[in-house]
Amino acid sequence: VLSGCGVYDGTEIHEASAILVHLSRGGAEVQMYAPDVPQMHVIDHSKGQPAEAESRNVLVESARIARGKIASLAKLTTTDHDAVIFPGGFGAAKNLSTFAVDGKDCKVNKEVERVLKDFHKAGKPIGLCCISPVLAAKVLSGAEVTVGHEEEEGGKWPYAGTAGAIKELGGKHCVKEVVFSLTLFYEAHVDTKNKVVTTPAFMCETELHKIFDGIGAMVKDVLKLTGK
């Protein structure tokens, strides 16, 4: 499920690509979706500032990542799929929810909420990375998720405050690394009760290949939970 195109106002493109590569490697068939709604705003990524005169549609922008092969999120059903995965990027906090503005008092897009609840009720796995675990924390009370560490540690974890927000949303936060470099063990947290799998990804300032491999661990665990 995509939230636009570009880290500051949509889906984090590297995360989406990593998920797609690992799903392909795992032999999964993939269909991409996005809500057919306006973006909260448009960011000029060369400046990191809002482009005041612009407005864009989340589905239309997400189609850039999907190479045009995308459908409205309203068409996503549990009967057609074994699992659902949400990449990160600020779009998850701006377009899929109002977390970027409202924090613990945020609202989740009605179709996103429906999808999360439907997959949870059906006992089908849900994967999320980077900032998107806040969606599960808000919608699935008591869900265990990770966004990495709970302290900034000199800027290594610049969004560490999100862990506290997850607790305020009603979720349980579990501290995880992007990667244990000594053992080459790439970390994802698996909430076996709720079948929710999360990994920090770009919540950490680290090398791209570590983020790629951490996402791989999440995808692998999601596929394992499907039982196929």
C-alpha positions, 0 to 999 in steps of 0.5 A, spaced: 500 500 500 503 506 497 502 513 500 504 517 494 511 518 491 517 521 495 519 521 502 517 527 504 510 527 502 509 520 500 512 513 500 519 512 501 521 510 494 527 506 496 523 502 501 518 501 496 523 498 491 526 494 497 520 491 499 518 489 491 525 486 490 524 481 496 517 479 495 520 478 488 525 474 490 520 470 495 516 468 489 510 472 491 505 475 486 504 483 488 498 488 486 499 495 489 494 499 491 493 507 494 488 511 496 484 515 491 485 522 495 489 528 495 495 529 498 496 533 505 501 537 501 506 537 496 514 538 498 519 540 493 524 535 495 530 539 492 529 544 497 525 540 503 519 546 503 512 545 501 510 547 494 505 552 495 501 552 489 501 545 487 496 539 489 497 532 487 493 525 488 496 520 492 493 514 487 496 518 481 503 519 484 503 512 487 503 510 480 510 512 478 512 507 483 508 502 481 509 503 473 502 504 472 500 498 475 496 500 481 489 500 483 484 504 488 485 502 495 478 501 496 478 495 491 483 491 496 480 485 499 483 480 504 480 474 499 484 476 494 491 476 498 495 473 503 498 479 506 499 486 506 505 491 506 506 498 508 512 502 506 514 508 510 515 515 508 512 521 511 506 519 506 504 514 511 503 520 516 500 525 512 496 521 507 494 515 510 493 518 517 494 525 520 499 522 525 504 528 522 500 533 524 496 530 530 500 525 533 497 520 538 490 524 536 491 522 529 486 519 524 487 514 519 484 514 512 478 510 512 480 505 507 487 504 511 483 502 517 478 497 514 484 494 510 488 493 517 482 491 521 480 486 515 487 483 515 487 482 522 480 479 523 482 474 517 489 472 521 493 474 515 500 478 516 501 485 516 508 488 514 510 495 516 516 499 516 519 506 518 514 510 520 508 506 518 507 502 524 504 507 527 498 505 523 498 499 526 499 502 533 493 506 532 488 501 529 490 495 532 490 496 540 495 493 543 499 491 537 507 490 538 511 494 533 518 497 532 520 503 529 527 502 532 530 505 538 527 510 543 533 515 544 536 519 539 543 517 540 546 523 537 542 523 531 543 516 529 535 515 531 532 522 529 525 520 529 526 516 536 520 520 539 515 516 535 516 510 540 513 514 545 507 516 541 506 509 539 505 507 546 500 513 547 496 510 541 495 504 545 501 500 542 507 496 545 514 498 542 519 493 542 527 496 541 530 493 535 536 495 530 536 495 523 542 490 523 546 486 528 553 487 524 557 482 527 552 476 526 549 479 520 542 478 523 537 483 520 532 485 525 524 485 524 519 484 530 514 479 529 508 480 533 506 473 533 499 474 536 497 479 531 501 477 525 504 484 525 511 484 522 515 491 523 522 493 521 525 500 522 528 502 515 530 509 515 528 511 522 535 510 523 541 514 519 545 508 517 547 505 510 542 503 505 544 496 504 543 495 512 536 498 511 535 494 504 537 487 508 532 489 514 526 490 510 528 483 507 527 480 514 521 483 514 518 481 508 521 474 509 517 474 516 511 476 512 511 471 507 513 465 512 506 467 516 502 466 510 504 459 511 505 458 503 
